[in-house]
């Protein structure tokens, strides 16, 4: 059963969010600052990675998650997932 995951980008950079299930990419989106997107997670739990949209560097990740909503924010040079 497909679950929908909401991603709120409150960071100052463009962020690519990627959801993986068993090392297989399930869904992805590119969100600018202040944007909200919905991604599909085909199974629970799943892994979600947040990458800098310009460089591809991983800025944050959440492994084995069952969450239906994520907010990525930035405090100085640190990224925080809530």
N, CA, C and O of each residue as an XYZ file, in Angstrom:
328
protein
N       0.835     -1.184      0.000
C       0.000      0.000      0.000
C       0.881      1.249      0.000
O       1.797      1.358      0.815
N       0.620      2.165     -0.882
C       1.414      3.378     -1.004
C       0.992      4.406      0.046
O      -0.189      4.718      0.189
N       1.969      4.916      0.765
C       1.760      5.990      1.737
C       2.293      7.280      1.127
O       3.277      7.259      0.387
N       1.657      8.385      1.431
C       2.125      9.675      0.945
C       2.883     10.379      2.070
O       2.438     10.404      3.218
N       4.029     10.946      1.718
C       4.897     11.636      2.671
C       5.000     13.091      2.253
O       5.311     13.385      1.098
N       4.742     14.002      3.176
C       4.803     15.435      2.901
C       6.146     15.976      3.355
O       6.589     15.694      4.468
N       6.799     16.754      2.494
C       8.105     17.351      2.779
C       7.983     18.866      2.707
O       7.579     19.419      1.685
N       8.339     19.535      3.812
C       8.365     20.997      3.885
C       9.833     21.436      3.898
O      10.586     21.051      4.793
N      10.234     22.226      2.926
C      11.614     22.717      2.879
C      11.664     24.117      3.485
O      11.228     25.086      2.865
N      12.194     24.214      4.691
C      12.372     25.509      5.338
C      13.844     25.908      5.374
O      14.220     26.850      6.070
N      14.670     25.190      4.625
C      16.088     25.528      4.504
C      16.245     26.631      3.454
O      15.336     26.885      2.665
N      17.399     27.274      3.458
C      17.658     28.386      2.543
C      18.169     27.923      1.179
O      18.489     28.750      0.326
N      18.246     26.609      0.969
C      18.751     26.073     -0.291
C      17.682     25.216     -0.965
O      16.708     24.804     -0.335
N      17.880     24.958     -2.251
C      17.038     24.020     -2.977
C      17.461     22.618     -2.540
O      18.652     22.310     -2.502
N      16.481     21.764     -2.209
C      16.770     20.447     -1.646
C      16.105     19.355     -2.469
O      14.939     19.468     -2.847
N      16.863     18.293     -2.742
C      16.290     17.119     -3.373
C      15.984     16.107     -2.274
O      16.877     15.734     -1.513
N      14.740     15.661     -2.183
C      14.334     14.621     -1.228
C      14.178     13.323     -2.005
O      13.564     13.298     -3.071
N      14.745     12.234     -1.459
C      14.667     10.935     -2.113
C      14.204      9.891     -1.100
O      14.745      9.819      0.004
N      13.217      9.088     -1.459
C      12.741      8.002     -0.605
C      13.194      6.680     -1.218
O      12.995      6.418     -2.404
N      13.808      5.860     -0.371
C      14.296      4.548     -0.773
C      13.601      3.462      0.032
O      13.298      3.651      1.210
N      13.351      2.327     -0.606
C      12.867      1.121      0.067
C      13.802     -0.005     -0.353
O      13.897     -0.334     -1.536
N      14.482     -0.586      0.607
C      15.429     -1.680      0.304
C      16.413     -1.287     -0.798
O      16.616     -2.045     -1.746
N      17.016     -0.123     -0.679
C      18.032      0.397     -1.606
C      17.502      0.741     -2.996
O      18.285      1.035     -3.899
N      16.213      0.708     -3.173
C      15.610      1.074     -4.454
C      14.951      2.436     -4.326
O      14.158      2.668     -3.413
N      15.285      3.344     -5.254
C      14.681      4.669     -5.254
C      13.201      4.547     -5.598
O      12.840      4.020     -6.651
N      12.345      5.042     -4.698
C      10.903      4.943     -4.874
C      10.337      6.249     -5.418
O       9.525      6.235     -6.342
N      10.763      7.380     -4.849
C      10.287      8.675     -5.327
C      11.282      9.757     -4.956
O      12.111      9.587     -4.063
N      11.181     10.879     -5.664
C      12.092     12.005     -5.432
C      11.404     13.297     -5.845
O      10.478     13.299     -6.657
N      11.879     14.397     -5.266
C      11.387     15.716     -5.664
C      12.487     16.737     -5.416
O      13.422     16.481     -4.656
N      12.375     17.879     -6.051
C      13.288     18.995     -5.861
C      12.467     20.162     -5.343
O      11.575     20.656     -6.034
N      12.769     20.607     -4.118
C      11.978     21.653     -3.464
C      12.834     22.879     -3.190
O      13.900     22.784     -2.583
N      12.357     24.023     -3.641
C      13.021     25.282     -3.343
C      12.693     25.727     -1.925
O      11.813     25.152     -1.284
N      13.389     26.742     -1.432
C      13.115     27.261     -0.095
C      11.644     27.654      0.058
O      11.098     28.379     -0.774
N      11.007     27.167      1.134
C       9.614     27.489      1.408
C       8.596     26.617      0.695
O       7.395     26.774      0.917
N       9.038     25.712     -0.147
C       8.112     24.858     -0.892
C       7.736     23.604     -0.108
O       8.476     23.154      0.767
N       6.581     23.053     -0.438
C       6.105     21.797      0.141
C       5.787     20.843     -1.005
O       5.157     21.231     -1.989
N       6.230     19.586     -0.871
C       5.982     18.564     -1.894
C       5.507     17.281     -1.225
O       5.727     17.064     -0.033
N       4.858     16.444     -2.008
C       4.398     15.144     -1.531
C       5.101     14.058     -2.332
O       5.175     14.115     -3.559
N       5.620     13.060     -1.602
C       6.312     11.937     -2.220
C       5.602     10.646     -1.850
O       4.937     10.572     -0.817
N       5.742      9.628     -2.692
C       5.152      8.324     -2.412
C       6.181      7.435     -1.718
O       7.346      7.386     -2.112
N       5.735      6.740     -0.688
C       6.547      5.721     -0.020
C       5.786      4.415     -0.162
O       4.723      4.246      0.437
N       6.320      3.488     -0.949
C       5.588      2.273     -1.265
C       5.542      1.276     -0.120
O       4.693      0.385     -0.114
N       6.436      1.409      0.846
C       6.431      0.495      1.987
C       6.946      1.230      3.214
O       7.630      2.248      3.107
N       6.613      0.708      4.357
C       7.078      1.270      5.627
C       7.884      0.206      6.340
O       7.473     -0.953      6.292
N       8.958      0.484      6.975
C       9.618      1.781      7.011
C      10.400      2.033      5.717
O      10.573      1.133      4.896
N      10.858      3.255      5.556
C      11.613      3.669      4.375
C      12.754      4.570      4.824
O      12.768      5.042      5.961
N      13.701      4.805      3.937
C      14.802      5.729      4.195
C      14.578      6.972      3.349
O      14.197      6.873      2.183
N      14.812      8.141      3.932
C      14.679      9.387      3.177
C      15.979     10.175      3.298
O      16.527     10.333      4.389
N      16.456     10.658      2.175
C      17.688     11.442      2.109
C      17.351     12.829      1.580
O      16.540     12.982      0.667
N      17.983     13.833      2.167
C      17.844     15.211      1.724
C      19.201     15.660      1.208
O      20.186     15.644      1.946
N      19.255     16.062     -0.058
C      20.515     16.447     -0.686
C      20.450     17.895     -1.142
O      19.388     18.393     -1.516
N      21.591     18.561     -1.106
C      21.711     19.901     -1.652
C      21.395     19.799     -3.142
O      22.038     19.036     -3.863
N      20.414     20.560     -3.600
C      19.972     20.484     -4.990
C      21.027     20.893     -5.997
O      20.958     20.485     -7.156
N      22.009     21.697     -5.583
C      23.051     22.167     -6.502
C      24.263     21.238     -6.534
O      24.848     21.021     -7.595
N      24.645     20.687     -5.371
C      25.877     19.907     -5.288
C      25.648     18.406     -5.195
O      26.537     17.626     -5.536
N      24.466     17.986     -4.737
C      24.199     16.566     -4.550
C      24.671     16.013     -3.219
O      24.485     14.828     -2.942
N      25.284     16.855     -2.386
C      25.755     16.411     -1.076
C      24.569     16.131     -0.151
O      23.604     16.894     -0.117
N      24.652     15.027      0.600
C      23.616     14.702      1.588
C      23.736     15.682      2.748
O      24.793     15.791      3.369
N      22.648     16.397      3.038
C      22.650     17.353      4.150
C      21.948     16.772      5.377
O      22.189     17.219      6.499
N      21.077     15.773      5.168
C      20.381     15.121      6.289
C      19.760     13.835      5.776
O      19.534     13.668      4.577
N      19.485     12.918      6.718
C      18.818     11.671      6.352
C      18.063     11.125      7.550
O      18.387     11.423      8.700
N      17.069     10.334      7.265
C      16.277      9.665      8.297
C      16.112      8.229      7.813
O      15.511      7.987      6.766
N      16.642      7.285      8.572
C      16.589      5.880      8.184
C      15.488      5.159      8.950
O      15.175      5.520     10.084
N      14.905      4.143      8.330
C      13.846      3.324      8.937
C      12.719      4.173      9.513
O      12.322      3.992     10.665
N      12.219      5.075      8.729
C      11.189      6.001      9.190
C       9.791      5.529      8.817
O       9.587      4.878      7.792
N       8.840      5.871      9.667
C       7.421      5.655      9.389
C       6.673      6.982      9.346
O       5.444      6.998      9.267
N       7.399      8.086      9.397
C       6.786      9.424      9.460
C       6.057      9.748      8.159
O       6.455      9.308      7.081
N       4.993     10.519      8.282
C       4.236     10.947      7.106
C       4.496     12.406      6.755
O       4.053     12.887      5.712
N       5.220     13.115      7.633
C       5.559     14.517      7.390
C       6.985     14.785      7.850
O       7.395     14.340      8.923
N       7.737     15.514      7.035
C       9.083     15.953      7.387
C       9.204     17.438      7.135
O       8.654     17.965      6.168
N       9.926     18.106      8.011
C      10.311     19.496      7.792
C      11.823     19.561      7.907
O      12.399     19.134      8.908
N      12.457     20.095      6.883
C      13.901     20.308      6.914
C      14.127     21.795      7.129
O      13.706     22.619      6.317
N      14.793     22.134      8.223
C      15.104     23.535      8.500
C      16.609     23.680      8.678
O      17.344     22.694      8.729
N      17.044     24.912      8.768
C      18.465     25.214      8.821
C      18.732     26.165      9.968
O      18.054     27.181     10.116
N      19.734     25.829     10.788
C      20.167     26.681     11.882
C      21.663     26.896     11.700
O      22.461     25.991     11.941
N      22.040     28.100     11.273
C      23.410     28.397     10.861
C      23.783     27.442      9.735
O      23.142     27.478      8.685
N      24.782     26.595      9.904
C      25.188     25.667      8.842
C      24.720     24.247      9.099
O      25.160     23.325      8.413
N      23.828     24.044     10.082
C      23.323     22.715     10.403
C      21.904     22.559      9.895
O      21.103     23.493      9.938
N      21.604     21.354      9.410
C      20.273     21.039      8.927
C      19.572     20.162      9.951
O      20.182     19.256     10.519
N      18.300     20.424     10.188
C      17.539     19.745     11.231
C      16.273     19.173     10.599
O      15.565     19.869      9.871
N      15.990     17.887     10.883
C      14.770     17.238     10.424
C      13.814     17.149     11.601
O      14.176     16.662     12.672
N      12.598     17.619     11.397
C      11.554     17.462     12.418
C      10.325     16.871     11.790
O       9.325     16.656     12.475
